[in-house]
Amino acid sequence: MLQNITKNYADSKHKWLFIIALIFFVLAVVNLFLLNPALSSLAELDEQTHMQEALIKNDKNILRYKKSILEESNAYTKFHSVGNQEEDVINTDFLGILEELAEASDVRLVKRNIVDPMTTKNFVEHYANLDCVGKFEDVINYIYKIDEQEELLRVSMLNLSPKRGSDGEVNASMTVVKMIISPEVDASMEE
């Protein structure tokens, strides 16, 4: 049948039209079975290459800041818990710091009471209730020194009242919080 078709066109004046159509047909078949799969796989490889380049640029940015990230991480290591310290040791250190600051500020601690710590997912908060007496300026200086400690200490509640029968002296009741990053957070940061 194909020979009949080619014979009819070979004898006629449409021979060139048939040859051109045949060439287009062959090119279409080659395109369908060879070029399209090859070009689509090249497009996929090109897309994967662009994705890898973006990841490499991101990694290069991280590596560029590696030194500053490590320095910042080292600056915060003092806030992490040191091993599995017992609460008695932590509370003794906590009260020791508060007493040293009180002596340095000329404030007299009348009462100090440790409250059970509150544990959250990221950190442990140790609380101390303090009653102290001193000049107003000294008490404010004491509060400032607590808040300016290198450890994570802060005064979370404060009640000031004038002391009866005394000029310039105040009674202060406050709750001081010491935060320690919990060991679970330390373990997740190492990974």
C-alpha positions in Angstrom: 0.0 0.0 0.0 2.8 2.4 0.9 4.4 1.5 -2.5 1.3 2.5 -4.3 1.1 5.8 -2.5 4.8 6.6 -3.2 4.4 5.4 -6.9 1.4 7.8 -7.4 3.3 10.7 -6.0 6.6 9.8 -7.7 4.8 10.2 -11.1 3.0 13.3 -10.3 4.0 16.9 -10.0 3.4 16.8 -6.2 6.5 14.8 -5.7 8.3 17.7 -3.8 5.3 18.2 -1.6 5.3 14.6 -0.6 9.0 14.6 0.2 8.7 17.6 2.4 5.7 16.1 4.2 7.7 12.9 4.7 10.6 14.8 6.1 8.3 16.6 8.5 6.8 13.3 9.6 10.2 11.8 10.2 11.3 14.9 12.2 8.0 14.8 14.2 8.6 11.1 15.1 12.3 11.8 16.1 11.1 14.8 18.1 8.4 12.7 19.9 10.6 9.7 20.8 14.1 11.2 21.1 14.2 15.0 21.6 11.2 15.5 24.0 12.3 12.9 26.6 15.9 14.2 26.4 14.9 17.9 26.8 12.5 17.1 29.7 15.2 15.3 31.6 17.5 18.2 30.9 14.9 20.6 32.3 14.5 18.5 35.4 18.3 18.4 35.9 18.4 22.2 35.4 15.7 22.7 38.0 17.5 20.4 40.5 20.8 22.3 39.8 19.1 25.6 40.6 17.7 24.2 43.8 21.1 22.9 44.8 22.7 26.3 44.0 20.1 28.0 46.3 20.9 25.5 49.1 24.6 26.0 48.7 24.2 29.8 48.8 22.2 29.4 52.0 24.9 27.2 53.5 27.6 29.6 52.5 25.7 32.4 54.4 25.5 30.2 57.4 29.2 29.4 57.2 30.0 33.1 56.7 28.3 33.8 60.1 29.6 30.6 61.8 32.2 32.5 63.9 29.7 35.0 65.2 27.1 32.3 65.8 29.7 30.3 67.8 30.7 33.4 69.8 27.1 34.2 70.6 26.5 30.6 71.6 29.5 30.7 73.9 28.2 33.9 75.5 25.0 32.2 76.4 26.5 28.9 77.8 26.7 30.4 81.2 22.9 30.4 81.4 22.7 26.7 80.8 22.4 24.2 83.6 25.6 22.6 84.7 25.0 18.9 84.6 22.3 17.6 86.9 22.8 19.9 89.9 20.5 19.2 92.9 18.0 21.9 93.8 19.7 22.4 97.2 22.9 23.4 95.5 21.1 25.7 93.1 19.1 27.3 95.9 22.2 27.8 98.1 24.0 29.5 95.3 21.0 31.6 94.5 20.6 32.8 98.1 24.3 33.3 98.4 24.3 35.7 95.4 21.3 37.6 96.8 23.0 37.9 100.2 26.2 39.1 98.7 24.3 41.8 96.7 22.4 42.8 99.8 25.7 43.3 101.8 27.2 45.3 98.9 24.1 47.5 98.7 23.9 48.1 102.5 20.5 46.4 102.6 19.5 44.1 105.5 17.7 40.9 104.5 15.1 40.2 107.2 13.5 37.1 105.6 14.5 34.9 102.7 12.3 32.0 101.5 12.8 29.6 98.6 9.7 28.6 96.7 9.4 25.4 94.6 10.8 25.9 91.2 8.5 26.0 88.1 9.7 23.9 85.2 8.6 24.7 81.6 9.7 23.1 78.4 12.6 25.4 77.9 13.8 26.5 81.3 13.5 26.1 85.1 12.5 29.2 87.2 13.7 29.2 90.8 11.9 31.7 93.0 13.0 33.4 96.2 10.8 35.6 98.4 12.8 38.3 100.2 11.9 40.9 102.8 14.6 43.5 103.3 15.0 46.8 105.1 17.2 49.7 104.1 17.4 53.3 102.8 15.3 53.8 99.7 18.3 54.5 97.6 20.0 51.4 98.8 17.0 49.2 98.2 16.7 50.6 94.6 20.4 50.0 94.1 20.0 46.4 95.4 17.1 45.8 92.9 19.3 47.3 90.1 22.2 45.0 91.0 19.9 41.9 91.0 18.6 42.8 87.5 22.2 43.5 86.2 23.6 40.2 87.2 25.3 38.0 84.6 23.1 35.2 85.7 19.4 35.3 84.6 18.1 37.0 87.7 15.2 39.4 87.8 12.8 41.0 90.3 9.4 39.8 89.2 7.3 41.3 92.1 8.1 44.3 94.3 6.2 45.9 97.2 7.8 49.0 98.9 6.5 50.6 102.0 8.0 53.2 104.4 9.3 51.9 107.6 7.5 53.3 110.7 9.5 55.6 112.9 12.4 55.9 110.5 13.3 58.6 108.0 14.2 57.4 104.5 14.1 53.7 105.3 11.7 51.3 103.5 10.5 47.8 103.9 10.7 45.9 100.6 9.1 42.6 99.8 10.1 41.1 96.5 10.1 37.9 94.5 13.3 37.2 92.7 13.5 34.7 89.8 16.5 32.8 88.6 16.1 31.2 85.2 18.2 28.2 84.1 18.0 26.7 80.7 16.9 23.1 81.3 19.0 20.1 80.3 16.4 19.1 77.7 17.0 22.3 75.8 20.8 21.8 76.1 20.4 18.4 74.5 18.3 19.7 71.6 20.8 22.5 71.0 23.7 20.0 70.6 21.9 18.1 67.9 
